[in-house]
Structures are given as C-alpha cells and as structure tokens.
Amino acid sequence: MIVAILGGVILLSGVAFGWYGLRSLTVVPRLLGTEPVDPASVSSDDDFVVCRGRTQSVGESLNAPFSGTECLGLEYEISERRLTADEIPFTWSHLDDGVATVPFELRDDGGRVRVEPESKHFRLDTASETVTVSAGDDPPEQIRSFVAARGMSPTAGGLLSSLGIGTRRYTERRVDPEETHVVAGPPEYRDGRVVLADPAVIADRSPMGVVRRRLRVAAFPLVAAAAFLLAGAGLLAFA
C-alpha cells in the first residue's frame, strides 16, 4: 500500500514537471512555421503573426527595478543561496518576482503596429541582466530602495556567509525602447486599428533564437519528468 502511494506521488510529480517544461514550448511549432513580417503587413485576418520592428513608446514607460533603465516592459527575479532542511543545500531559493508592462509600438520605415501585452501572461525572451550581491554586503542603492519597498531586508548573511549562504541574485529582463524586437501572437482589430494583444513571444532575438532558448529552459524539467514517470511507474508495477 505504501509503495503504491509513493509511486502515485512520484507519478504526479512527473506530470507536474512535464507540464512545466512543455507549457513554454506550445508556441514553438507556430514560430517555426511562420515567416516574420514587417509591422505594416500585420493584418487582423491572420491567426498568428511574427512581426519584427523597432520598439517605440506611445507615451508611457517604466523604470527597471535593479538597473533603473527606462523600458517598456520588464520581468524581475530575486533569489538567495540558502541552506535549509527541505531544499538541496547551496541551491538558489526563490524570494520574489514580478512583471510590469505598458503598450508600445513596433515600427519600421514602412509602418507601425501597436502591441498591448497583458501582465497575466507576460513573458520575455530577452537578455537577462543579473547583479550578484555577496552575503552581508549592501546592494546598490537602486536595488536597496526596491527591496525595501517590497518589505524585504536588503542584506542577508550569518554564520555561514563565508560559504556563500545569503548571497543574492537580482535578475531583470526588459523591453528596451528603440531596439529591434520580435513579437509573435494573434492580431486583433481594436478601436479602429490592428493590435498585437497579449502576444505569446516578445524577444530581442530571431524566432529560431527563441526556439533554442525555450528548448534549453525546458530540457531539465522534461528530463526530470521522464525520470519521475519511470520511477513512479516502476513502483506501481511492484505494488
């Protein structure tokens, strides 16, 4: 009985890992099968488009939390190296994350198209910038102010700080203005114009570059899923 329960739990863990790994790959077939177009060629009659152009503000902008850089969208993550009984020693533990976005346009010499991301599904395939702060050290003022506003202590450390316990990583990804980006998703007709609403991809690289990145990110959870599913099935077979 205990073996069967354990096998079921491991199987469910495998399913969870598999879902986590596969959800980022659902857009990959459409990226591979769609030719990039310029902003003027985006039509609301299309089911899915891949558009390349230069990002431009339509009046609103954001300040990135760690660099202070003006941007049109952002993701951030804060992680800390910890030593706890319920986690793998010396791994990075999640402390905080978040997203923020504003509407912007993709432009080129021939035209423009409006992009309206939704924070609920917002995900960036742009370059990450990471600031690592050693245990016990004060972070830069920009980071210090941000984490204080989030109700977090700006420093971490203790008896094991010499081993790196308490070291923090502050990572942000941005949509920078006046830079070439690829936006992919279903276009809609809103308020008399074509809009890329809630796009599936916002990237600072080619569609093939997005595919390669997502495959790398998905590799570990999918391998873990296969291992858990095999182990769970094996335990259930012997139960």
C-alpha positions in Angstrom: 0.0 0.0 0.0 2.7 2.4 1.0 4.7 1.6 -2.2 1.6 2.3 -4.3 1.0 5.6 -2.7 4.7 6.6 -3.1 4.5 5.5 -6.7 1.4 7.7 -7.3 3.0 10.7 -5.7 6.1 10.3 -7.9 4.0 9.9 -11.0 2.1 13.1 -10.2 5.4 14.9 -9.7 6.5 13.7 -13.1 3.3 15.1 -14.6 3.9 18.4 -12.9 7.5 18.6 -14.2 6.3 17.7 -17.7 3.6 20.4 -17.7 6.1 23.0 -16.5 8.5 22.0 -19.3 6.0 21.7 -22.1 4.0 24.9 -21.5 6.8 27.1 -22.8 7.1 25.0 -26.0 3.5 25.3 -27.1 4.3 28.2 -29.3 7.4 26.6 -30.9 5.6 24.9 -33.9 4.0 28.2 -34.9 7.2 30.1 -34.6 8.9 27.6 -36.9 6.1 27.7 -39.4 5.5 31.4 -39.6 7.6 33.8 -41.7 8.4 37.2 -40.0 6.7 40.2 -41.4 7.1 44.0 -41.1 4.7 46.0 -39.0 2.7 47.3 -42.0 2.0 43.8 -43.1 0.2 42.7 -39.9 -3.5 42.0 -40.5 -6.3 41.2 -38.2 -7.3 38.5 -40.7 -4.2 36.5 -39.7 -4.5 33.8 -36.9 -0.9 34.3 -35.8 1.9 36.6 -36.9 5.6 37.0 -36.2 6.5 40.7 -36.5 9.9 42.3 -36.4 10.5 46.0 -35.8 11.9 48.7 -33.5 10.2 49.3 -30.2 8.9 52.8 -29.5 7.0 54.3 -26.6 3.4 55.5 -27.1 3.7 57.8 -24.1 4.2 55.5 -21.1 7.4 53.9 -19.9 8.7 52.1 -16.8 11.9 52.1 -14.8 13.5 48.7 -14.3 13.8 47.8 -10.6 17.5 46.9 -10.5 19.2 48.9 -13.2 16.9 51.9 -13.2 16.8 51.7 -17.0 13.8 53.2 -18.8 11.9 50.4 -20.6 8.6 49.3 -22.0 8.2 46.0 -20.1 10.1 44.0 -17.6 10.4 40.8 -15.6 12.5 40.5 -12.4 13.5 37.7 -10.1 15.2 37.7 -6.7 16.9 34.5 -5.4 19.1 33.7 -2.5 21.5 30.9 -1.8 20.2 29.2 1.3 20.9 26.1 3.5 17.6 24.6 4.7 16.4 21.2 5.7 13.8 21.0 2.9 15.9 22.1 -0.1 19.0 20.9 -1.8 22.0 22.6 0.0 23.5 25.6 -1.6 20.9 26.0 -4.3 19.2 29.2 -5.2 15.9 29.7 -3.5 13.2 32.0 -4.9 12.5 35.1 -2.9 10.4 37.4 -5.2 9.5 38.0 -8.8 7.2 40.2 -10.8 6.3 41.8 -14.2 5.2 45.2 -15.4 4.3 46.3 -18.9 2.9 49.2 -20.9 1.6 49.4 -24.5 4.2 50.2 -27.2 4.6 50.1 -30.9 6.8 48.1 -33.3 7.9 50.4 -36.2 10.0 50.4 -39.3 10.2 52.7 -42.3 7.1 51.3 -43.8 4.6 51.4 -40.9 3.8 50.5 -37.3 1.7 48.2 -35.2 0.6 48.6 -31.6 1.5 45.9 -29.0 -0.6 45.6 -25.9 0.9 42.9 -23.6 -1.1 41.6 -20.6 0.8 41.2 -17.3 -1.1 38.0 -16.5 0.6 36.1 -19.4 3.7 38.4 -19.8 6.9 36.6 -20.6 10.1 37.9 -22.1 12.7 36.1 -24.3 15.2 38.9 -23.9 18.7 39.1 -22.4 18.9 38.7 -18.7 21.0 41.2 -16.6 22.0 39.9 -13.2 23.5 41.6 -10.2 25.0 39.3 -7.6 25.5 40.6 -4.1 27.6 38.6 -1.7 26.2 37.7 1.7 26.4 40.5 4.2 27.2 43.2 1.5 24.9 46.1 0.8 23.4 46.1 -2.7 23.5 49.2 -4.9 21.1 52.0 -3.9 18.7 51.3 -6.7 18.2 47.7 -5.6 18.3 48.6 -1.9 15.4 51.0 -2.4 13.4 48.5 -4.4 13.7 45.6 -1.9 12.9 47.9 1.0 9.7 49.0 -0.8 8.9 45.2 -1.2 9.2 44.8 2.6 12.4 42.7 2.3 15.7 43.1 4.1 18.3 44.5 1.7 21.1 42.2 3.1 21.3 38.6 4.2 24.1 36.7 6.0 25.0 34.9 9.1 27.5 32.3 10.4 27.7 30.6 7.0 28.1 33.7 4.9 31.7 32.8 4.2 30.3 29.7 2.3 28.1 31.9 0.2 24.9 31.3 2.2 22.9 34.6 2.0 24.3 35.6 -1.4 21.6 37.1 -3.6 21.0 37.3 -7.3 18.9 40.2 -8.8 17.9 39.4 -12.3 15.9 41.6 -14.7 14.8 41.3 -18.4 13.5 44.3 -20.3 11.9 45.5 -23.5 14.2 48.4 -24.3 12.9 51.3 -26.5 14.4 51.9 -29.9 15.7 48.3 -30.1 14.8 45.6 -32.7 12.4 43.1 -31.2 10.3 40.2 -32.5 6.7 40.0 -31.3 4.6 36.9 -32.1 0.9 36.3 -31.4 -2.7 36.7 -32.7 -3.5 40.1 -34.1 -6.9 41.8 -33.2 -8.8 44.8 -34.5 -9.4 47.2 -31.7 -10.5 50.9 -31.7 -10.0 51.2 -35.4 -6.5 49.7 -35.6 -4.7 46.3 -35.7 -3.2 45.4 -32.3 -1.0 42.6 -31.2 -2.8 41.8 -28.0 -1.3 39.5 -25.3 1.5 38.3 -27.5 3.0 34.8 -26.9 6.5 36.0 -27.6 8.4 39.2 -27.1 12.1 38.7 -27.9 15.3 40.5 -28.7 16.4 37.7 -31.0 15.3 35.8 -34.0 12.4 33.3 -33.9 15.0 30.5 -34.1 16.8 32.0 -31.2 13.6 32.0 -29.2 13.1 28.3 -30.1 16.6 27.4 -29.0 16.3 29.3 -25.7 13.0 27.7 -24.8 14.3 24.2 -25.6 17.3 24.8 -23.3 15.0 26.1 -20.5 12.6 23.1 -20.9 15.3 20.5 -21.0 15.8 20.0 -17.3 12.1 19.8 -16.3 11.4 17.4 -19.2 14.3 15.1 -18.2 13.1 15.2 -14.6 9.6 14.4 -15.7 10.7 11.3 -17.6 12.8 10.1 -14.6 9.9 10.6 -12.2 7.4 9.0 -14.5 9.6 5.9 -15.0 10.3 5.7 -11.2 6.6 6.1 -10.4 5.5 3.5 -12.9 8.2 1.1 -11.7 7.0 1.4 -8.1 3.3 0.9 -9.1 4.3 -2.2 -11.1 5.8 -3.8 -8.0 3.0 -2.6 -5.6 
